């Protein structure tokens, strides 16, 4: 996250607001926030530059840090903020342009470093083309495959902070609407925060209209209980599933319960439950994933654009008539079905699945969780044209 001041022609800049329960790092290496927990929420404003060679749906990681703005995602500016400064920055951005009064909050998943989360949200914001103010909520993930237990506890640790952030956004007069996009384990902290908010307030604030659940690593029964506790005053939920998601298959073996992101929404009891809670769903099982775990299908550029088009038009993600699922089905080859209470549903890109540098040795590590999954064929093969990892071979320490 070291700022790059060297200019480059043709870059695209995006400004993000950040709220985090990660511990700030005292070093000057550009890490900014580690994977350790902080009792106080921290805030920042970060400007990111995307290169002119950017391919929709991808993050062009630097070969070495801090990167070349002509070829890589780079950080342009970092401004630490206190809570009052965050409110002021939010107010300034949402008042300056009526088209940006809509806030989109991104909550990343397991195994995500701070820069993973920042750059992925920058990619989503640019590729979607949606006129929103992007806000990242990042919780203390250590960015390590075998730190699953620590990450899950960190997500739970952060639910009060996310609830506080959502309260702040809903209470700001200059904010017209709030959408939430959560990926993988980020769905757990999102559902917990919304559940708490509903209990305290008698419902979720009306400004929080759309919640997109991408590959949720949440027990099905727990998710249903959370939706039930929110009552009638709850946002519109859209669920994105893939039955061949290997990361969620591993999680199911660890926890023993069906994961929400791996269900078949066309069969019972899930079909009736989705209808009961008015939840739209899209099944991307037959979409070819870009990662060998099939946990990152939502990063497809067509899906991101479909969401952006929907948000740009001011519509709910899930609506009667033609839904986003129909848009995706018409754009992405191989979508088997879109199901739910409407014609279709929606969803967006994940923040950080297994990052490319870690993915190289994922097979042997996954074997520690799922016996028999250490098959080298699960790993992406490197060729002269397609290296297995786009990130530096060594990652800086948290």
KOLVO-209798 format. One record per residue (C-alpha): z negated, y negated, x; residue in one letter. Coordinates in steps of 0.5 Angstrom, whole numbers, padded with zeros to 4 digits, m for minus. Layout:
# residues N
    pz    py    px type
     Z     Y     X    a
...
This chain:
# residues 398
    pz    py    px type
  0000  0000  0000    x
  0001 m0005  0006    x
  0005 m0011  0003    x
  0012 m0011  0006    x
  0015 m0018  0007    x
  0021 m0017  0010    x
  0027 m0019  0004    x
  0032 m0014  0002    x
  0038 m0016 m0003    x
  0039 m0012 m0009    x
  0032 m0010 m0010    x
  0028 m0010 m0017    x
  0021 m0012 m0017    x
  0016 m0010 m0022    x
  0008 m0013 m0023    x
  0003 m0008 m0025    x
 m0004 m0010 m0027    x
 m0009 m0004 m0025    x
 m0016 m0002 m0027    x
 m0020  0004 m0023    x
 m0026  0008 m0022    x
 m0024  0009 m0015    x
 m0028  0007 m0009    x
 m0025  0001 m0005    x
 m0023  0003  0002    x
 m0026 m0001  0007    x
 m0020  0000  0012    x
 m0014 m0004  0013    x
 m0009  0002  0013    x
 m0007  0000  0006    x
 m0010  0006  0002    x
 m0014  0001 m0002    x
 m0017  0006 m0006    x
 m0020  0013 m0005    x
 m0021  0019 m0009    x
 m0028  0018 m0009    x
 m0032  0015 m0015    x
 m0035  0008 m0016    x
 m0040  0006 m0021    x
 m0036  0000 m0022    x
 m0029 m0001 m0025    x
 m0025 m0005 m0020    x
 m0018 m0009 m0022    x
 m0012 m0011 m0018    x
 m0005 m0014 m0019    x
  0000 m0011 m0015    x
  0008 m0012 m0014    x
  0012 m0007 m0012    x
  0019 m0007 m0010    x
  0025 m0002 m0012    x
  0031 m0001 m0007    x
  0038 m0002 m0009    x
  0039  0005 m0008    x
  0034  0007 m0014    x
  0036  0013 m0018    x
  0033  0013 m0025    x
  0027  0018 m0026    x
  0026  0018 m0018    x
  0021  0015 m0013    x
  0024  0014 m0007    x
  0018  0015 m0002    x
  0018  0012  0005    x
  0020  0016  0011    x
  0014  0013  0014    x
  0010  0007  0012    x
  0010  0002  0010    x
  0018  0003  0008    x
  0024  0000  0008    x
  0025 m0004  0002    x
  0033 m0003  0002    x
  0032  0004  0001    x
  0025  0006 m0001    x
  0019  0004 m0006    x
  0015 m0001 m0002    x
  0009 m0006 m0004    x
  0010 m0013 m0004    x
  0004 m0016 m0006    x
 m0004 m0014 m0007    x
 m0009 m0019 m0010    x
 m0016 m0016 m0012    x
 m0019 m0018 m0018    x
 m0026 m0019 m0021    x
 m0026 m0017 m0029    x
 m0025 m0025 m0031    x
 m0019 m0025 m0026    x
 m0016 m0019 m0029    x
 m0017 m0022 m0036    x
 m0014 m0028 m0034    x
 m0008 m0025 m0031    x
 m0007 m0021 m0037    x
 m0007 m0027 m0041    x
 m0002 m0031 m0037    x
  0003 m0025 m0037    x
  0002 m0024 m0045    x
  0003 m0031 m0046    x
  0008 m0033 m0042    x
  0013 m0029 m0045    x
  0013 m0026 m0052    x
  0017 m0020 m0051    x
  0011 m0018 m0046    x
  0006 m0018 m0051    x
  0006 m0011 m0052    x
  0002 m0007 m0046    x
  0003  0000 m0044    x
 m0003  0003 m0041    x
 m0001  0009 m0036    x
 m0006  0015 m0035    x
 m0004  0019 m0029    x
 m0006  0027 m0028    x
 m0009  0031 m0023    x
 m0008  0031 m0016    x
 m0006  0024 m0015    x
 m0007  0019 m0010    x
 m0007  0012 m0011    x
  0000  0010 m0009    x
  0002  0016 m0013    x
  0000  0013 m0019    x
  0002  0006 m0017    x
  0009  0008 m0015    x
  0010  0012 m0021    x
  0008  0007 m0026    x
  0013  0002 m0023    x
  0019  0007 m0024    x
  0017  0008 m0031    x
  0017  0001 m0032    x
  0023 m0001 m0029    x
  0027  0006 m0031    x
  0025  0005 m0039    x
  0027 m0002 m0039    x
  0022 m0004 m0044    x
  0019 m0011 m0045    x
  0012 m0009 m0044    x
  0006 m0011 m0039    x
  0005 m0005 m0035    x
 m0003 m0003 m0034    x
 m0005  0003 m0030    x
 m0012  0006 m0031    x
 m0013  0010 m0025    x
 m0019  0015 m0024    x
 m0022  0018 m0018    x
 m0017  0024 m0016    x
 m0017  0027 m0009    x
 m0010  0029 m0009    x
 m0011  0036 m0007    x
 m0009  0042 m0010    x
 m0016  0045 m0009    x
 m0020  0039 m0012    x
 m0018  0041 m0019    x
 m0026  0042 m0021    x
 m0027  0035 m0018    x
 m0022  0032 m0021    x
 m0024  0034 m0028    x
 m0031  0032 m0027    x
 m0028  0025 m0025    x
 m0024  0025 m0031    x
 m0030  0026 m0035    x
 m0034  0021 m0031    x
 m0028  0015 m0032    x
 m0028  0016 m0040    x
 m0033  0010 m0041    x
 m0029  0006 m0036    x
 m0022  0007 m0040    x
 m0026  0006 m0047    x
 m0028 m0001 m0044    x
 m0021 m0003 m0042    x
 m0018 m0001 m0048    x
 m0023 m0005 m0052    x
 m0021 m0011 m0047    x
 m0014 m0010 m0049    x
 m0015 m0010 m0056    x
 m0019 m0016 m0056    x
 m0015 m0020 m0053    x
 m0011 m0025 m0058    x
 m0005 m0025 m0053    x
 m0004 m0018 m0054    x
  0000 m0016 m0060    x
  0000 m0008 m0059    x
 m0002 m0003 m0054    x
  0001  0004 m0052    x
 m0002  0009 m0048    x
  0002  0014 m0044    x
 m0002  0020 m0041    x
  0000  0026 m0037    x
 m0003  0032 m0035    x
 m0011  0032 m0034    x
 m0010  0024 m0036    x
 m0010  0027 m0043    x
 m0017  0029 m0043    x
 m0020  0022 m0041    x
 m0015  0019 m0046    x
 m0017  0023 m0052    x
 m0025  0023 m0050    x
 m0024  0015 m0049    x
 m0021  0015 m0056    x
 m0026  0019 m0059    x
 m0032  0015 m0057    x
 m0028  0009 m0059    x
 m0027  0012 m0066    x
 m0035  0014 m0066    x
 m0037  0007 m0064    x
 m0032  0003 m0068    x
 m0031  0007 m0074    x
 m0024  0008 m0072    x
 m0019  0006 m0066    x
 m0017 m0001 m0066    x
 m0011 m0002 m0070    x
 m0007 m0005 m0064    x
 m0007  0002 m0061    x
 m0001  0004 m0064    x
  0002  0010 m0060    x
 m0001  0015 m0056    x
  0004  0019 m0052    x
  0001  0026 m0049    x
  0005  0029 m0044    x
  0004  0036 m0041    x
 m0003  0035 m0043    x
 m0008  0040 m0039    x
 m0013  0040 m0045    x
 m0016  0046 m0049    x
 m0012  0046 m0056    x
 m0019  0047 m0060    x
 m0022  0041 m0056    x
 m0016  0037 m0057    x
 m0016  0038 m0065    x
 m0024  0037 m0065    x
 m0022  0030 m0062    x
 m0017  0028 m0067    x
 m0021  0030 m0073    x
 m0027  0026 m0070    x
 m0022  0020 m0070    x
 m0022  0020 m0077    x
 m0016  0016 m0081    x
 m0016  0010 m0077    x
 m0013  0013 m0071    x
 m0006  0012 m0067    x
  0000  0015 m0068    x
  0001  0021 m0063    x
  0007  0024 m0060    x
  0006  0031 m0056    x
  0011  0033 m0051    x
  0010  0041 m0049    x
  0014  0046 m0045    x
  0012  0053 m0046    x
  0015  0055 m0038    x
  0010  0050 m0035    x
  0007  0054 m0029    x
  0002  0049 m0028    x
 m0001  0049 m0035    x
 m0001  0057 m0034    x
 m0005  0056 m0028    x
 m0010  0052 m0032    x
 m0010  0057 m0037    x
 m0012  0062 m0033    x
 m0018  0058 m0030    x
 m0021  0056 m0037    x
 m0019  0061 m0041    x
 m0016  0057 m0047    x
 m0009  0055 m0049    x
 m0007  0049 m0046    x
 m0004  0044 m0051    x
  0002  0042 m0047    x
  0004  0049 m0047    x
  0004  0051 m0054    x
  0010  0053 m0059    x
  0010  0048 m0064    x
  0014  0052 m0069    x
  0009  0057 m0070    x
  0003  0058 m0073    x
 m0003  0056 m0073    x
  0000  0050 m0069    x
  0006  0048 m0073    x
  0001  0047 m0079    x
 m0004  0043 m0075    x
  0001  0038 m0072    x
  0003  0037 m0079    x
 m0005  0036 m0082    x
 m0006  0031 m0076    x
  0001  0028 m0077    x
  0003  0029 m0070    x
  0010  0029 m0067    x
  0012  0034 m0062    x
  0018  0035 m0058    x
  0019  0042 m0054    x
  0023  0041 m0048    x
  0022  0049 m0046    x
  0030  0049 m0045    x
  0030  0043 m0041    x
  0031  0044 m0033    x
  0026  0041 m0029    x
  0026  0038 m0023    x
  0020  0041 m0020    x
  0019  0049 m0019    x
  0013  0048 m0023    x
  0016  0045 m0030    x
  0010  0041 m0030    x
  0015  0034 m0029    x
  0020  0035 m0034    x
  0018  0028 m0037    x
  0020  0025 m0031    x
  0028  0026 m0033    x
  0031  0019 m0034    x
  0034  0020 m0041    x
  0027  0021 m0043    x
  0024  0015 m0040    x
  0030  0011 m0043    x
  0029  0013 m0050    x
  0022  0011 m0050    x
  0024  0004 m0047    x
  0029  0004 m0053    x
  0024  0005 m0058    x
  0019  0000 m0055    x
  0024 m0005 m0054    x
  0026 m0004 m0062    x
  0019 m0005 m0064    x
  0018  0002 m0067    x
  0013  0007 m0067    x
  0014  0012 m0062    x
  0014  0017 m0068    x
  0017  0015 m0074    x
  0021  0018 m0081    x
  0028  0019 m0080    x
  0031  0019 m0073    x
  0026  0020 m0068    x
  0026  0019 m0060    x
  0026  0027 m0060    x
  0033  0026 m0063    x
  0035  0021 m0058    x
  0033  0026 m0052    x
  0036  0032 m0055    x
  0043  0028 m0056    x
  0042  0026 m0048    x
  0039  0031 m0045    x
  0043  0038 m0045    x
  0039  0044 m0047    x
  0033  0041 m0051    x
  0032  0047 m0056    x
  0029  0043 m0061    x
  0025  0037 m0064    x
  0019  0039 m0069    x
  0014  0035 m0072    x
  0012  0031 m0078    x
  0018  0027 m0077    x
  0025  0029 m0074    x
  0023  0028 m0067    x
  0018  0025 m0062    x
  0018  0022 m0056    x
  0015  0022 m0049    x
  0015  0020 m0042    x
  0015  0021 m0035    x
  0009  0024 m0031    x
  0005  0020 m0026    x
  0004  0025 m0020    x
  0005  0032 m0021    x
  0005  0036 m0015    x
  0007  0031 m0010    x
  0013  0033 m0005    x
  0009  0034  0001    x
  0004  0038 m0002    x
  0009  0042 m0006    x
  0011  0045  0001    x
  0005  0050  0001    x
  0004  0050 m0006    x
  0005  0057 m0007    x
  0000  0060 m0002    x
 m0005  0055 m0005    x
 m0003  0057 m0012    x
 m0005  0064 m0011    x
 m0012  0062 m0010    x
 m0012  0060 m0017    x
 m0007  0065 m0020    x
 m0006  0072 m0017    x
  0001  0074 m0015    x
  0004  0067 m0015    x
  0004  0066 m0008    x
  0012  0068 m0008    x
  0015  0064 m0003    x
  0021  0063 m0008    x
  0017  0059 m0012    x
  0018  0053 m0007    x
  0024  0049 m0007    x
  0028  0050 m0001    x
  0030  0045  0004    x
  0038  0044  0006    x
  0041  0038  0010    x
  0043  0035  0003    x
  0036  0036  0000    x
  0030  0036  0004    x
  0024  0040  0001    x
  0020  0033  0001    x
  0021  0026  0001    x
  0014  0024  0003    x
  0012  0024  0010    x
  0010  0030  0013    x
  0003  0028  0014    x
 m0001  0024  0009    x
 m0006  0019  0010    x
 m0014  0021  0009    x
 m0017  0019  0003    x
